[in-house]
Amino acid sequence: MRITRNTSDQLIIANTPWLIGIMLILFILVFIGAGLLVATAEDGDLWFGILFGSLGGGLGIAAFCAFVRRVQIIFDRSTGKISIRRQSVFGYSSADHPLEQLPHVEIEQTTSFRDGRSSTLYRPTLILAAGSSAANTKTRIPIVAAYTNGAGPNRIATAVNSWLPAKDLI
């Protein structure tokens, strides 16, 4: 995720997975092209080429549908809202939350075990306080679904948390 706008009135964080989308499209084109090449070759096997192109292309299309999702989170002081927008091949969804209910962003962590080693993974999460009993009722909304071991989650949480106190200056 990257910060696409950071002004006193608006903070926008977005993730558009261009690289994985382009790689998957190339994967699909390579398999379909190779399948067509085999199917139309003079000494090629028509059914093998069709099967190769269909299975390889189909797996690529399935991966594209599963992994390519655009996420945009807009923190807007002028409207007093947090808008979370998600778009994939299957559609578009948007959810709005009051900005006043966001005291801070936390970093969630999980531990994964692989080959006898443990690795700690992180993701930024919005912590929304709800209603009059804000101290007792909190809703956790992960900004992204996946955990990562990079510096991105900390960078996003720091940006949002440093932007939030600025509302008191206006």
Secondary structure, DSSP 8 states (H G I E B T S, - for coil): -EEEEE-SSEEEEEE--HHHHHHHHHHHHHHHHHHHHHHHSTTS-HHHHHHHHHHHHHHHHHHHHHH--EEEEEEETTTTEEEEEEEETTEEEEEEEEGGG--EEEEEEEEEEETTEEEEEEEEEEEEE-SS-TTT-EEEEESSSS-BSSSHHHHHHHHHHHHGGGGGG-
